[in-house]
Amino acid sequence: MRIVIAGGHGKVALLLERLLAERGDQVVGLIRNPAHAADVQNAGAEAVVCDLEAASAEDVTALLSGADAVVFAAGAGPGSGAPRKDSVDRGASALMADAAERAGVRRFVQISTMGAGQPPRPGTDEVWAAYITAKTAAEDDLRARDLDWTILRPGRLTDAPPAGRIRLARPPVPRGMIPRADVAAVIAALLDNPGTRHQTLELVGGDSPVAAAVRSIS
Ligand SMILES: NC(=O)c1ccc[n+]([C@@H]2O[C@H](COP(=O)([O-])OP(=O)(O)OC[C@H]3O[C@@H](n4cnc5c(N)ncnc54)[C@H](OP(=O)(O)O)[C@@H]3O)[C@@H](O)[C@H]2O)c1
């Protein structure tokens, strides 16, 4: 498969690129900072510079030509303010989905977050509220499209080694944590299981091996 990953230098993305490249997939990581290219290449992917807050749908459509799947792994990240939650966590996802439709790339896995899908709790910190609002809008945008989408809502991400055991289910799943390496393994398995399309799934650490958990959803 040829897989294009938005946010190609993200922590989950780099782990995913390595997993996919090792199993023989052709992987492209979209980055905005050319200095990140070497890390993406070391993970086994091709690095393509594309700032998703500046690119047009036409630009991104051209990059998706010949791809089999898109993974949205970008995010404005810690330290960013409310406007970038909207321009990246919502806007860049909608841009990728628009380009996927135009390019005829049907499979689209979006990394969202637990907490999306409901309004932020009253009194929530303004930036957190903007993040949850942006992720919810990105999910709604994707669900409305004619794509084979899967929305993955991980719990709090950690840099722990992969546990290989997860809890993956339709909402609501109780809050929890999940290593980024396990998120990457779940996305790799979702790409192999088109039966998971049109599902919104929550993910935390648990007892089920990744492959079995993903198969049970299909
Ligand atoms: N942290 C958590 O606990 C948590 C929980 C649930 C879900 N999530 C979500 O999980 C996803 C992956 O998390 P992560 O920790 O792997 O993220 P990350 O390391 O912060 O990576 C996000 C990537 O997005 C890129 N990006 C930002 N703006 C961009 C733009 N305009 N154009 C292209 N790329 C851009 C960043 O590039 P630069 O390095 O150039 O900024 C970065 O490489 C994110 O969507 C996050 O919201 C996080």
The ligand as an SDF file (V2000), in Angstrom:
LIG
                    3D

 48 52  0  0  0  0  0  0  0  0999 V2000
   -1.0620   14.2130   23.5480 N   0  0  0  0  0  0  0  0  0  0  0  0
   -2.0620   13.4380   23.8600 C   0  0  0  0  0  0  0  0  0  0  0  0
   -2.1880   12.9570   25.0100 O   0  0  0  0  0  0  0  0  0  0  0  0
   -3.0990   13.1080   22.8020 C   0  0  0  0  0  0  0  0  0  0  0  0
   -4.1990   12.3450   23.1680 C   0  0  0  0  0  0  0  0  0  0  0  0
   -5.1050   11.9570   22.1780 C   0  0  0  0  0  0  0  0  0  0  0  0
   -4.9110   12.3460   20.8660 C   0  0  0  0  0  0  0  0  0  0  0  0
   -3.8440   13.1180   20.5310 N   0  0  0  0  0  0  0  0  0  0  0  0
   -3.6750   13.4540   19.1030 C   0  0  0  0  0  0  0  0  0  0  0  0
   -2.8300   12.4750   18.5370 O   0  0  0  0  0  0  0  0  0  0  0  0
   -2.2330   13.0000   17.3570 C   0  0  0  0  0  0  0  0  0  0  0  0
   -0.7650   12.6090   17.3080 C   0  0  0  0  0  0  0  0  0  0  0  0
   -0.1250   12.9950   18.5110 O   0  0  0  0  0  0  0  0  0  0  0  0
    1.4860   13.1490   18.5750 P   0  0  0  0  0  0  0  0  0  0  0  0
    1.8620   13.2340   20.0000 O   0  0  0  0  0  0  0  0  0  0  0  0
    2.1010   12.1670   17.6800 O   0  0  0  0  0  0  0  0  0  0  0  0
    1.6100   14.5950   17.9050 O   0  0  0  0  0  0  0  0  0  0  0  0
    2.8940   15.5090   17.6860 P   0  0  0  0  0  0  0  0  0  0  0  0
    4.1530   14.7650   18.0360 O   0  0  0  0  0  0  0  0  0  0  0  0
    2.6250   16.8240   18.3530 O   0  0  0  0  0  0  0  0  0  0  0  0
    2.8920   15.6750   16.0960 O   0  0  0  0  0  0  0  0  0  0  0  0
    2.0300   16.5030   15.4160 C   0  0  0  0  0  0  0  0  0  0  0  0
    2.7020   16.8450   14.0950 C   0  0  0  0  0  0  0  0  0  0  0  0
    1.8230   17.6980   13.3590 O   0  0  0  0  0  0  0  0  0  0  0  0
    2.6620   18.5720   12.6440 C   0  0  0  0  0  0  0  0  0  0  0  0
    2.0470   19.8040   12.1800 N   0  0  0  0  0  0  0  0  0  0  0  0
    1.6100   20.8420   12.9270 C   0  0  0  0  0  0  0  0  0  0  0  0
    1.1920   21.8380   12.1240 N   0  0  0  0  0  0  0  0  0  0  0  0
    1.3780   21.4140   10.8430 C   0  0  0  0  0  0  0  0  0  0  0  0
    1.1630   21.9880    9.5830 C   0  0  0  0  0  0  0  0  0  0  0  0
    0.6780   23.2280    9.4620 N   0  0  0  0  0  0  0  0  0  0  0  0
    1.4710   21.2760    8.4700 N   0  0  0  0  0  0  0  0  0  0  0  0
    2.0070   20.0350    8.5730 C   0  0  0  0  0  0  0  0  0  0  0  0
    2.2360   19.4250    9.7560 N   0  0  0  0  0  0  0  0  0  0  0  0
    1.9300   20.1180   10.8710 C   0  0  0  0  0  0  0  0  0  0  0  0
    3.7800   18.9100   13.6080 C   0  0  0  0  0  0  0  0  0  0  0  0
    4.8730   19.4350   12.8890 O   0  0  0  0  0  0  0  0  0  0  0  0
    5.9330   20.4550   13.5800 P   0  0  0  0  0  0  0  0  0  0  0  0
    6.8680   19.5740   14.3380 O   0  0  0  0  0  0  0  0  0  0  0  0
    6.5390   21.1180   12.3970 O   0  0  0  0  0  0  0  0  0  0  0  0
    5.1250   21.3630   14.4700 O   0  0  0  0  0  0  0  0  0  0  0  0
    4.0500   17.5630   14.2540 C   0  0  0  0  0  0  0  0  0  0  0  0
    5.0600   16.8630   13.5800 O   0  0  0  0  0  0  0  0  0  0  0  0
   -2.5100   14.4970   17.3550 C   0  0  0  0  0  0  0  0  0  0  0  0
   -3.5790   14.7500   16.4630 O   0  0  0  0  0  0  0  0  0  0  0  0
   -2.9840   14.7530   18.7910 C   0  0  0  0  0  0  0  0  0  0  0  0
   -3.8980   15.8270   18.8550 O   0  0  0  0  0  0  0  0  0  0  0  0
   -2.9290   13.5070   21.4700 C   0  0  0  0  0  0  0  0  0  0  0  0
  1  2  1  0
  2  3  2  0
  2  4  1  0
  4  5  1  0
  4 48  2  0
  5  6  2  0
  6  7  1  0
  7  8  2  0
  8  9  1  0
  8 48  1  0
  9 10  1  0
  9 46  1  0
 10 11  1  0
 11 12  1  0
 11 44  1  0
 12 13  1  0
 13 14  1  0
 14 15  2  0
 14 16  1  0
 14 17  1  0
 17 18  1  0
 18 19  2  0
 18 20  1  0
 18 21  1  0
 21 22  1  0
 22 23  1  0
 23 24  1  0
 23 42  1  0
 24 25  1  0
 25 26  1  0
 25 36  1  0
 26 27  1  0
 26 35  1  0
 27 28  2  0
 28 29  1  0
 29 30  1  0
 29 35  2  0
 30 31  1  0
 30 32  2  0
 32 33  1  0
 33 34  2  0
 34 35  1  0
 36 37  1  0
 36 42  1  0
 37 38  1  0
 38 39  2  0
 38 40  1  0
 38 41  1  0
 42 43  1  0
 44 45  1  0
 44 46  1  0
 46 47  1  0
M  CHG  2   8   1  16  -1
M  END
$$$$
